[in-house]
Amino acid sequence: MTCCARAALALIFVAGSAFAQQPRIDSISPSQGPVAGGTIVTVAGANFAGASVALDRAAVAPLSQSDSEIRLQMAAHDNGYVVIAVRNAAGVAYREFLYVPPRLDALPRGGITTVAGVGLYDHAFGRGTEAMIFASNGIVFDGAGNAYVVDNNANRVYLVHPDGTIERLSGSGDAETFGDDGEGRPALDVAISFARNVALDGAGNVYLPDANYRIRQVTPDGIVQNVAGTGTKGFAAEGARARGTAIGYPSWIAGDRDDLFFIEDMARIRRIHFADGTISTFVADGNFTLSSVDDGGLTLDAAGNVCVLDAGNGRIRKIDRKSGAIATLVTVRDGPAIRSSSPPSPSMATATSITAPAARF
C-alpha cells in the first residue's frame, strides 16, 4: 500500500470518527413485558451502527443491530423500570422498559406479586420533561449549554443536555457517606450527601460539596476523586494539601480553571488552588455569617470575583479576587407586604467595603 493510500484511509477513519452522530431512539416496541423475561424488543431510531447497548449500565448483546434498528431479548427482572442505553463516541440515547408483575389470578397458591408501585424511580434517563426531580438549589451551565442540576433531597446530580434529555451524573441516592470515600469508583455508585450546588472548572470536571465533610470531583469519565476532606470534621491549616486533609462543613461552592471556592461552616470562604492543590482562607471569620446553611449561595462573576449571598443579613456581597476587598452589591429590605432590592450607590459600597485580613491570591 502506498503512502498516499494509507493517508487516505487514515483520513477516512478520522473523518468518520469526527462526524459520528449521537444515537437517537425514536421508539421501543413493546415498551413493557413480563418479569419472567423473554420479550423481544425493537428499538427504532438512528445512528445505531457500532454503538454499544446496555440495560441498567450492564452491557448486553443484541439479537440484531443495524443503523436504524436494534432487537433485544429481555432477561428476567424484578418489576419496575430498566433503562436501555445506546452509546457511541458522540453521545448516548436512553429509553425505559417496564417489567410488569403477574396478575393475582395468574399466581399459584402461595405466590407473591406486586399489585401497585414500581419502587423509587425518578425517570431521569431520557426526556427531561418526564423526570421527577426536586431542583430547589443550584443549577450551573457549561459552555456547551449543558445544565447541571442538583436534587439534594434525592442526593443526586443530573445532567440536562441542550436537546432536553436528562441523565443522572452522580449520586447513588444514599445520604450516608461517612464510611465510604468513593475514591476511584463510578459517580453513580457513590453516595453524595446533600450537595447544594456544583462547580465546573472548564476542563470537564464537576465539583460537589458533600455534607459529610468532603468535596468530591467527578471526572469527565464519571469517576469520583476527593479533592478535600476525609469524612471527619476538621480545619485544614493554611497552605496544607487539601487532598486527604479534614475540612469543615462545605455548603456552597464555585470555581473556575484556577481555583475552587467553598463556604465552610457558614462562617468563612476557603480556596483550593488547583495548580498546587493547597487550601487557604479567602475570607476569614467575622466578615459574614450565614444564619443558616440554606441562607447562602456562592458564584463567580465574569471577572472571576467571588459573590456570596448572605440572605440572613439581606445582602449580596462581592469579594475582589486579587485584593480581597469586600463590597456590598445589593441590600434587601423586607417589609410586611413588600420585598424589594436595590443596588447601593458607589459611595455606599466604598463606605461598607472592608478587606478580608486572610485573603490570599
Buried (B, 14 or more C-beta within 10 A) or exposed (E): EEEEEEEEEEEEEEEEEEEBEBBBBEEBEEEBBBBBEEBEBBBBBBBBEEBBBBBEEEEBEBEEBEEBBBEBEBBEBEBBBBBBBBBBEBBBBBBBBBBBBBEEEEEEEEEEEBEEEBEEBBBBBBEBEEBEBEBEBBEBEEEEEBBBBBBBEBBBBBBBBEEEBBBBBBBBBBBEBEEBBBEEBBBBBBBBBBBBBBBBBEEEBBBBBBBBBBBBBBBEEBBBBBBBBBBEEEBBEEEBBBBBBBBBBBBBBBBBEBBBBBBBBBBBBBBBBBEEBBBBBBBBEEBBBBEEBBBBBBBBEEEEBBBBBBBBBBBBBBBBBEEBBBBBBBBBEEEEEEEEEEEBEEEEBEEBBEEBEBBEE
